[in-house]
Amino acid sequence: MNAEEVLVLHRRIRTPDLATLHCRELELRLDADGRYLVLSRYAELYSEDRCVWGSSRDHRVSLVRLLRWVVSQENRSD
């Protein structure tokens, strides 16, 4: 899998007023070695003359650990 390949889960662009633009994005991807699943959250708020605010957060979980958790949840439902 190419490191640039991502699954965009949510993308929202809104204009609270005529002078501002608010962008949000939530995406899922594998890290470079394929061992971790990475959930990224990104938000920016622009005014008409500059970027006022921006934030990016990544949350990583081991793919093996995630799959073990999924299997354990399946076993609990029986």
N, C-alpha and C positions, 0 to 999 in steps of 0.2 A: 504494500500500500504506500502510495506517495504521501510524504509528510504534509503536503499542501492540500490533501483531500480532507474536507470537513463536511459534516452533516449540520446544516443550519436548522436548528430546532425552532427558533423564533427570531423574527426581525421586525422591528417596529420603528417607524419614523413618524413623528407627529410635530405639529407646529402649534404650541400653546397660544401663541399670538403671532402677529406679522413679523416681529423682529427676532424671534428665536426658533431654533430647530432642535428637537430632542431625538437622539438615535439610540436604540438599544438592540443588542444582538446576543443570542444564546446559541452556542454551537458545541458539537461533540466531535472528537477525533481521537485517533490513536497517537501516542507519542512516537518519536522517531524509531525506537527499537521494538515497538509493538507490544510492550508488556504492560502499559498503563493506558487507561481510558481517561481522557482529559475533557472536562466540561469547562467551557470558557464563557464568562459573562463580561459584556462590554457595554459601556454607556458613555455618551458624550452629549453635552449641551452647548450649542453654539448661539452666539448673538450675531447681529449683523456685521460686526467688525472683527470678531476673534472667537476662538474657542474659549468658553468660560470655564468649563469643567469637563474632565474625562476620567474614567475609571475602568480598569480591567482586572479581572480575577480569574485564576485558574484553579480548578479542583481536580486532583488526580486520585485515581483508585486503581489498584492492581487488578488486571483483567482476571487473573486466577482467583483472587479473593472475591471479586464480583460474581464469577461463575459459581464458586462454592456457596456463596450466599444465596444465589438463585436456586440452586439444587436443594439447599436446606429449607428454603421457603416452600418448595414443592412438597417436600417430605412432611412438613408441618400441617399441610391442608388435608392430609389423609385421616 
